[in-house]
Amino acid sequence: MLVLTRKSNQSIMIGDDIEITVLSVMGEKVRIGIQAPREIPVFRQEVYVEIQQERGQDPPPEAVTAPRGHGAANGANGAGDARAAGDARAAVDAARRRLDAD
């Protein structure tokens, strides 16, 4: 794994077509922006894993490993977990519609 240090408003490039920009850092949360060609799907890890499971495919082992120091969900409180789960479901539904349209 390549590890890079970036500050707000700094970017990294992946090939010629993908740019990842650090938009802001607020405590432990980092907002990133990703510019990629439309034909390259971009998902949060938990959404990607759910899509793969719904397709009956096994995601790569590194995709299902929770980051160290964090639980499987996005936070310890029930409200945040429920919101994150709802966000993930909405993202999966949107991704499924986009994939079906292709």
Secondary structure as the mmCIF struct_conf table of DSSP 4:
data_model
#
loop_
_struct_conf.conf_type_id
_struct_conf.id
_struct_conf.beg_label_comp_id
_struct_conf.beg_label_asym_id
_struct_conf.beg_label_seq_id
_struct_conf.end_label_comp_id
_struct_conf.end_label_asym_id
_struct_conf.end_label_seq_id
TURN_TY1_P TURN_TY1_P1 SER A 8 ASN A 9
STRN STRN1 SER A 11 ILE A 14
TURN_TY1_P TURN_TY1_P2 GLY A 15 ASP A 17
STRN STRN2 ILE A 18 MET A 26
TURN_TY1_P TURN_TY1_P3 GLY A 27 GLU A 28
STRN STRN3 LYS A 29 GLN A 35
TURN_TY1_P TURN_TY1_P4 ARG A 38 GLU A 39
BEND BEND1 ILE A 40 ILE A 40
HELX_RH_AL_P HELX_RH_AL_P1 GLN A 45 GLU A 54
TURN_TY1_P TURN_TY1_P5 ARG A 55 GLY A 56
HELX_LH_PP_P HELX_LH_PP_P1 ASP A 58 PRO A 60
HELX_RH_3T_P HELX_RH_3T_P1 PRO A 61 ALA A 63
BEND BEND2 VAL A 64 VAL A 64
HELX_LH_PP_P HELX_LH_PP_P2 THR A 65 PRO A 67
TURN_TY1_P TURN_TY1_P6 ARG A 68 GLY A 69
BEND BEND3 HIS A 70 HIS A 70
BEND BEND4 ALA A 72 ASN A 74
BEND BEND5 ALA A 76 ASN A 77
HELX_RH_AL_P HELX_RH_AL_P2 GLY A 78 ALA A 101
#
